[in-house]
């Protein structure tokens, strides 16, 4: 972790200490106080380019803020607004305002009408997370035979917008947005494809799941150390020790996979894609095991809606399929070997000595203390 990432982590923790976080599950909306504090501190545009009004930092720095927020159990639209919408908008040189913005990908039947004074967009966007608190929507209009990809920012309060809203297990609003000839606030050509946006989403959610898993591990170890049964702490029982060890091992794999992928994000595209795919496979695969172990050791108290454990375990269950399942991203890894002829050893070590656009140095490796 860089020095700046350390400072951002410390600053975010200090912010969280001053704000009361409601961790009841499912949540009753987002934490407006925390979100306003994050916006005021400029933490929602950490890795947005400076020319787009951001700070121009690395993805690792933005993930430091994300991980700290997720570990606290707070529910805010940081992923959709700061890590995805602001990032995508930043690639075309535009920044976002202080109001909440979410993100989505238009269906294949979208229409862009540029015949009038303003450009109007007609499309349907599904699985839009945090759609209720959002005032605008950044939409990627995928590339097709006629044109390349476009990025459009659209108002959600327009009369041509209809939203079907539900919620996920965590309590975050999620829905389908239908836009009928809605005037765009901005439209620009984008170098980011739908596949690249999906990869970015997988990377961010892998980092989020690893942070949530870390919170479950830490909370469970603390509980098992403090809870006594038959005159001794739970940690003195061999079965509990074995369960804690297994959970800790799974969590560590999730954390290392996510950190490795974040570190490789700015490296050779093939290395970045394979690292993200591996991280998403590991985090999605082990998220259920970590959540189940946390609840098994906590017992009945962990299942109450008021207990903070549920905020983290429910996040693991709600997020494991976001931007692709472990099977989908395992298929990406397989395709790199079978179709792109990437050497399996290069895939493991993070190099590109085989066929490909260019060779690259290995991405930074993870080391753990003995």
Secondary structure, 3 states (H helix, E strand, C coil): CCHHHHHHHHHHHHHHHCCCCCCCCCCCCCCHHHHHHHHHCCHHHCCCCHHHCCCCCCHHHHHHHHHHHHHHCCCCCHHHHHHHHHHHHHCCCCCCCCCCEEEEEECCCCEEECCCCCCEEEEEEEEEECCCCCCEEEEEECCCCCCCCEEEEEECCCCCEEEEEEECCCCCEEEEEEEEEEEEEEEEECCCCHHHHHHHHHHHHHHHHHHHHHHHHHHHHHHHHHCEECCEEHHHCHHHHHHHHHHHHHHHHHHHHHHHHHHHCCCCHHHHHHHHHHHHHHHHHHHHHHHHHHHHHHHHHHHCCCCCHHHHHHHHHHHCCCCCCHHHHHHHHHHHHHCCCCCHHHHHHCCCCCCCCCCCCCCCCCCCCC
